[in-house]
Amino acid sequence: MICLDSSRGPAGNPGTAPARALTGRSEDLMSAVEALQGGSHVAVFVLGDSGMGKSRLIDAVVGELGPEVTPVPIHGSASLTKVPYGVLGPFIVGLPVQEATSQLAVLRTLWAHLEEQKRATQKPLLLVVDDAHDLDEATAGILAELAAAGWAKLLVGAAARPGLPEPLLQLWFEGIAERHDLRPLTLAQTTEMLEGELGSQVLPNVAEILWEASGGNPMLLNGLLDDARNDGTLLRRNGVWLFTRHLNSHGDRLTDVVRRQLLLRSPEERQALNLVALAEPVSRELIESVAGEEAVGSLIDSELIRVTDTGTGELRLWHTVYGDTLRNLISPARSLQLRQSLLRKMDSEPTSAEGLLRQVSWSIECGAEVEDRQLLRAAVLASRLYEDELARKAAVLVKDPELQMAARAVIARTRYNASDYVAARDILDADFGQGNSIPGLLAGSLLWAATMSALGNTPAEIIKRAQVLRRAAERLAAARPDDAEAIHRATEERLEILEAMVLALAGEYAAAPAAAASTEDAAAGTPPSNTPPSDALPSNTLVQAFRLCLDAERLLAGGKGLSALAAMTRAIEAAGADHEELYFLTDFLVVRSAAAAIHSGDWQGAESLLTGFVAGSGPNLISFGGGVHAAHGIILLYQGKAAQALNTLSAALEALRLTDPQQLFALTAAMAFAAAAEVGAQTKAELLLADFEAAPAALPRYMRSLAAMAVVYGKARLGNYPGAIAELKRLGRPYPDVDTAGLELDALAFCLALGDTDSAPRLLELRAGLEGPRPAAICAYAAAISADNAADLLEAAKTCEAAELWAFAALAYDAAAHAYRAAGDTLRERMANSQRKRCLDRADDLPGDEAAKNDDSLGILTRRERDIVALAVRGLTDRQIAAELQVSVRTVEGHLYRSYAKLNVKGREQLPGIGGH
């Protein structure tokens, strides 16, 4: 099978892989070391599939034991598996030939050799056995006897299949050996590995994409990481590592490994492997008919290919990342030859989308002809899967004039995917309203409208320009009178969808019809009083979905976040799963749903929405990942965790600079500016403000108001906006005749955070109409400061804590402490101050907290380094930190030393926060 053992470098030499492959195995490392140091175990076994880091872990264990042992390496060999004592040849070279098969003679000679080494070092023996699955039974028996007798200890690595020889396995059955089965890295372990390797902030979607692509295999992960850095797919921008395009899985590192291992396979196996790589998913029966059953069976046993559908016998590569590498190694001529050998035996076209894409891609690569409709279908599928390069290749090959307009729309879509809206508009503008059939007339029209919206055009402007479609429909109907009715009906339906969509994209809630009563009643579980009959709802489900989105936007601005979330749930149901041309609709719906959950303070609901989106995103995560992280950052900012919010929002901004399909850059920059101002990061704040001011103004109305508030708040925090309170209150009530209680809540919350207690009475007036734990907690604080009663302030603080609004909880406890001080109750004053400090700690660096002043420097630490520094600041020793985080003391020391260097301090006593304490 393809050897991907993480202890091997590109050329297969041991020890050349970077130590990062061990990341995530620290628990296994320490457990193995302790087992070998103790008296109850005589052996430690490390088992795992190829590439899981067995040899690297063994090397690390030997390194940890260091001067305590005399390591003696023994290597299993596949060529000597059937030769008794074959791998012990270097140790028994002096044994007479006639005694070479005598177990006793071999044991004596081996022991004499080992004793000589032990006498030279005066340290216990540790036999380090790699590739133990290739040991012959006789050698395995000798090693087991040595260990069982206590003459030496064993550290053994073996492949999970076929596993350990029986004599060694018996030691584990007897309970005197410890076994470690290495599993694929988890996402958390992958993140830790990347942070340790890259030494800077890593955008979360980088870890998610690499983890999914590698399947948690450390060697594949290392190969993908190296190739991504070398070809510019993974770049560091403003201190943040992010993907600039989709992951390349045929770089030099992986190609070298695959090329070398292909030489170990038979010609039939190579043919079968190449066919699966070129045609997957493909019928097992089909591959066997070309390459033979034996070759296919061998590849399955070696875990190079797998059967993914036992009913149809569908074959795929075991690791998807092998696919591009293998295909890249096949010449076009050989690829064409293989294609012809397979097509002769195929009796039908691929039925799955993936199969179609693979076949069309294969045909394009080897220069074979593909029918136009199949090319167009493949182009559409590829663009929906964000395989933009394949989509463009297929689209430009379409020759049929009737299909070329739809093909150009696909090319425009790939430009939209990359946020190149000007290029997308230019392509779509040229064809808009020019089609000579209904599909041609409507091709790309919704994408055109979305592109115009992204470029900042108002709904009125877009709808006015879209009338070109109606005039074109009249022209087409006159030319084709038999189809006139169908032409007009399809065009009017498209214009209806287009209008609903651009209004929803712009969030024009001020002009929306007051149809929210049904949604609010539905959320409350009561029959609506003025719900229109079901047949009065738009017949087109997309129109219904967009109108529900607009309704949700109005509800959100009115402070009814839970009702808005209910409306968005209905919109998602109405939209369905297949959005055809509106492939970005899922992203749009997730953004609006998350906004409703965040406004109301339903953090868990927001996280569930985002997590569910990430889990099903696949390649879309590169395009939309910045939006997901922006939402996480806004949650942190609302909770009062400004320093964490700044890190998360800054990382999100770097992703959004590359691609911003939902036009979230301006809002994210505004929120990041507010977070930077909150922690006193003046220089960072100025840069973020410049980002906001330079950003396109294509934000939805609600988000635009929210961004403006965040900027005013940030300026006030920096001390250069004396009219901030009045400006915030104005932004909270932009329309005198529209209910904007939700916007007013956000504005007054910012005012309260700035210390304006005069905002409290207005919040109490709004209280009854607001929904969700966040508005309830903020209003509870407003009520308490209005009453100026210590007991009420304590109760309000607890309410804020329950809502996870740590900054407001700290303010409430502070007000309670002042009230107790005024009453002369010093005991309760100290208690309130203690609770305030606890909330400030949870809030993570509010102004006045010493660590917050150093946020700019702490931001350069990795997540693990920040965790360790935080525990060091609390006074924990290195050993206590190691126990808390379940890592080795050496790992803690290493992270601390790197943190000292990054922070330019000499030691623990100079860490941010220590001086203040």
Secondary structure as UniProt FT lines:
FT   TURN            6..7
FT   TURN            10..11
FT   HELIX           19..22
FT   TURN            23..24
FT   HELIX           26..37
FT   STRAND          43..48
FT   TURN            50..51
FT   HELIX           54..65
FT   HELIX           66..68
FT   STRAND          70..75
FT   HELIX           78..80
FT   TURN            81..82
FT   TURN            84..85
FT   HELIX           86..91
FT   TURN            93..94
FT   HELIX           97..99
FT   TURN            100..101
FT   HELIX           103..121
FT   STRAND          125..130
FT   HELIX           132..134
FT   HELIX           137..148
FT   TURN            149..150
FT   STRAND          153..159
FT   TURN            160..162
FT   HELIX           166..173
FT   TURN            174..175
FT   STRAND          177..182
FT   HELIX           187..198
FT   STRAND          201..202
FT   HELIX           204..214
FT   TURN            215..216
FT   HELIX           218..230
FT   TURN            231..232
FT   STRAND          234..237
FT   TURN            238..239
FT   STRAND          240..243
FT   HELIX           252..262
FT   TURN            263..264
FT   HELIX           267..279
FT   STRAND          282..283
FT   HELIX           284..291
FT   HELIX           293..301
FT   TURN            302..303
FT   STRAND          305..309
FT   TURN            310..313
FT   STRAND          314..317
FT   HELIX           321..329
FT   HELIX           332..343
FT   TURN            344..345
FT   HELIX           353..366
FT   HELIX           372..384
FT   TURN            385..386
FT   HELIX           388..396
FT   HELIX           401..417
FT   TURN            418..419
FT   HELIX           421..431
FT   TURN            432..433
FT   HELIX           438..442
FT   TURN            443..444
FT   HELIX           445..454
FT   TURN            455..456
FT   HELIX           459..465
FT   HELIX           467..479
FT   HELIX           481..483
FT   HELIX           484..506
FT   HELIX           509..511
FT   HELIX           517..524
FT   HELIX           534..536
FT   HELIX           541..557
FT   TURN            558..559
FT   HELIX           561..575
FT   TURN            580..581
FT   TURN            583..584
FT   HELIX           585..600
FT   HELIX           603..615
FT   TURN            616..619
FT   HELIX           620..639
FT   HELIX           642..658
FT   TURN            661..662
FT   HELIX           665..678
FT   TURN            679..680
FT   HELIX           682..694
FT   HELIX           701..717
FT   TURN            718..719
FT   TURN            722..723
FT   HELIX           724..732
FT   TURN            736..737
FT   HELIX           741..753
FT   TURN            754..755
FT   HELIX           757..759
FT   HELIX           760..766
FT   HELIX           767..769
FT   HELIX           773..787
FT   HELIX           790..802
FT   TURN            803..804
FT   HELIX           806..822
FT   TURN            823..824
FT   HELIX           826..843
FT   TURN            847..848
FT   HELIX           850..854
FT   HELIX           855..858
FT   TURN            859..860
FT   HELIX           863..873
FT   TURN            874..875
FT   HELIX           878..885
FT   HELIX           889..903
FT   HELIX           908..910
FT   TURN            912..916
//
